[in-house]
Amino acid sequence: MPELPEVETVVRELREEICGDIISSVEIFRSNPIVQGDLDMFQEQLCGRKFMDVRRRAKYLIFNLEPKRYLVAHLRMTGKFIVSDPLPEPTKYNRVWFNLESGRQMIFDDIRCFGTLEVYDDLADSKSLQKLGIEPLSKAMTLGYFKKNLGSSKREIKSVLLDQKIIAGLGNIYVSEILFRSRIHPQRSAGSINKREWSLIIKYTKYILQEAIKNNGTTISDFRRVDDKTGAFQQFLQVYDKKEQPCTECGTPIQRIVQQQRSTFFCPECQR
């Protein structure tokens, strides 16, 4: 699933491509479960509206429209947006076409159809957005926040960092990398993390996310940018998907365990 850097990459590219353009029509080729709500209303609510901005909240893309309205998208596992010249007919995994007055198309493509598209007049009406925790690149990401909310938590630290109600936007790849850089074992309880270790988590969360954004995200399997190119940060991963490969710091083979049905990669020597 695309994580914060991948979604931020898509947001920045879409902002350059579509802002100022107007939706002339919407064609839906697969409704369930992608388009949420009534299909005719979905089309009616978007036609004639101008893209004013595209931004990110956690792993969600938010399209600001004028007259005021919002298109909210989540890519889930394999969703992606493509901006192209008009196609004569939809390709196999095209799910929704947003035809633009400029003559181009913004296409929502999704192999597995887990992605979602929703329209809101007010973002406060989105229950999903309202449940989200702090942004990891924001000033709210502080030592005080973690000590107040997690100082006595018995939950495993990896589970906590993946909890979107606590920190919004982190996923499996980056949490594995953050904990490795911070030298913290993924199975430790959040309550056992001391101030110095929380400071390291904050430091490396910001550093790794910013570096991943600079490299247009990480492509392990499905992630593609708006121009269909891959990200490049996979070249800099130190533990994720490196099972049995030597640790870059000590040479110990990287181990893989399963936490909450997700793979975790770590160095048993460096991470304590």
N, C-alpha and C positions, 0 to 999 in steps of 0.2 A: 504493500500500500504506500502511495506517495506520502511522505512526511513533510514537515514544515519547509525545509529547503526546496523540495520539489514543487510544492504548491506555490511558494514565493516566486520561484523561477517562472512558472506558468503565468502567474499574476502579472509580473513585470513585462513579459512578452506580449500578453494580451492587451495590456494597457497601451503599449506602443502601436498595436495593430488596429484596435477597434474603437478607441475613444474618439468621440465626435461622429461616429457612424450611427445610422438609424436602422432599426429592425423593420424590414418591409413585410416579411411574412415568416411563419414558423411551420416547418413540416416535421411531423412526428412519425417515425418508422417503427418504434418500439416503445410502448407506453409503460408497461408494467415490468419492473417496479420503478423505472427511472423517473418519469414525470409524476410528481405528486399532485393529487387532486384531479379536478375535472379537466379533461384535455382541451375542450373548446375554450374554456375560461383561461387556461394557461396560454393559449395562442392569442386570445383577445387581449389579455393583460399586457402582452409584450409588444404587439404590433404597433408601429408608429413611435416607439420610444427610443430615445437617444442614449447611447452609452456615454456616461459622464466620467466614470472612474471604475477601476477594478482593484479590489483590495483583498487582503487575506485576514481571516480570523481562525486561528488554529489551523486545521486542515481544510477549512471551507474557503471557497472563492465567493466573494460578494461583488456583484455587478451593480453599481449605482446607475439608475436610469432616470431620465427626465422626459415627461413629467414624473415626479417622484414615485419611485417604485424600486424594488430590489429583486434581482434574480440571484438565488443562493444555490451553489453547486458543491457537491462533494464527489471526488473522483473515486473513492473507495479503492478497490484492487486494481482495476485496469482502465478506468475512465481517462479520457484525455480530450483536450480541445485542439482543433486544427483550424487555422484560417487559410482559406485557399480561394483560387478563382472558381467559378461555378462548375460543378460536376454535372455530367449529363444524367447520372443516376446514382443512387446511394451505393457505396461499397458495402461489403458484407457486414461490417460492425458499426456502420453509421447508425446512430439512434435518433438524433435530432439535428435538423438543419435550421440555423438562424440565417435567413437570407437578408443581406444588407443592401441599403440603398446605393452604396458604392459599387455594387455589382459583385462583391465577394460573398463568401459564405463563412460563417463560424459554425463548425461541425462538432457535435459531441459524439465521440466514438467510444464504445465500451464493449470489449469482448465478452466479459462475464456478466454484464448488466447489474452490477451492484451499486453503481453510481446513482446519485439523486439530483434532481433539478426541482426547485421550488420557487414560487413567487410570493413576495410579501409587500404590503403597503407600509408596514412598520416592522423593523427587525426585532422589536420587543415581543412580537408574536411568535417568533421562532423559539420553540422550547429547547431545541438542540443548542442554539447559540447561547441561550441564557444559562445553560448548565456548565458552560466551559470555565476552566480555571484561568490562572494568570498566563500571560504570554511570556515565554522564556527569554525573549530579547528585550523585555520591558523593564522599567525601573522597579516594578513590583517584585521582581525576582531577587529577593534579599534573604540574608541569613535570618532576619527576624521573622519573615513569613514562614520559613520552614520550621524554625524552632517553636513557633506558636502553634502551628497546625500539625506537626509531626514529631514533636519532641519526645512523646511517649508511645509512638506507634510501634506495634509489633509486626506490621506488614513488611515484607521484603522490599528493600530499597528499589529494586528494578520495577516491581509492581507499582510502587508509588510514583515513580517517574513516568510511567506509562499511563497513569490515571489522568484522563483528560479533564476531570473535575478539579484536579490539583494544578497540573501544568498542561496547557493546551498546545498540542502540535508535535510533541515528541513521539517517536515510534521506536520499533525494535532495533533498527540499525543504529540510530544515533545514541540510544540509551546504552547499548553495549559499548560503543566507543567512548562515551562520556565516563562510564564507570571504570573502564580500563585506564584512561588518562588520569582519573582521580585516584587510582589504585585502591578501589573499593570492591569487595566481593559482592556479586549481585544478589546473594542470598542473605546478606546481613539485614537485620531489622532497621527500619528507618530511625527508630528510637535510639539505636546504638551509634548513630553517626554524630561525631563531635563537631564543634564549631569550625575547626580547621578543615575537616572533610567536607562539610556543607559549603564552605568557601571555595574549595576545589571543584565541587560539583557545579556551582554557579559559574565559576571561571571557565571551565571547560565546556559547559553547555553553550555559553555565548560564543566561545572561540570556534568550536566545531561547527555550530550552525552557520556562523558567518563565513567560515571557510567553505562549507558545502554550498552555500548560496553563491559565492564567488565562482564556484566550479559548476554551477547550474544543476546542482543536486546529484543524486546517486542513482545510477541505473544498474540494478541487479538482474531484472528480467523484463518487466513491462513498461517502466516509466519512459515516456518520451516528451520532449518539449513541444511547443507549438509548431516549430518548424520540422518536427519529427526526428530531430537529432537527440542523442542520448546525453545524460549528464556525465560528469567526469570525476566526481568525488570518490567513486569506487576505487580509484587508483591510490587513494590515501587512507583507506580503511586499514586498521591495524589488527582488529580481532574478528570483526563480523565475517562469518562464512569462511573462517580460516582454521577450521578444526584440524588438529594434528600438525599444523604448520608451526614453525618455531616462533616464539614470542620475539618481537623486535627489540625488546629490552633485555631479556635474560636467556632466551633460547629454549625455554620450557615449551613443550607442545601446547598449543591452545586447546582448551576443552570446550565441549558443547554439552549443555544440559537443557532440559525443558522446564520452563516456568509458565504456568497459565496457558499451556498448549502452544507456547512460542519458544523458538530456539534462542538460547542465550550463549554467547561466546565470551570466554574470559581466560586470563592467565592465572592458574592456581598458585603460582609463585609470587607474582607481582601484586595481585589483588587479595587483600586481607579483610 
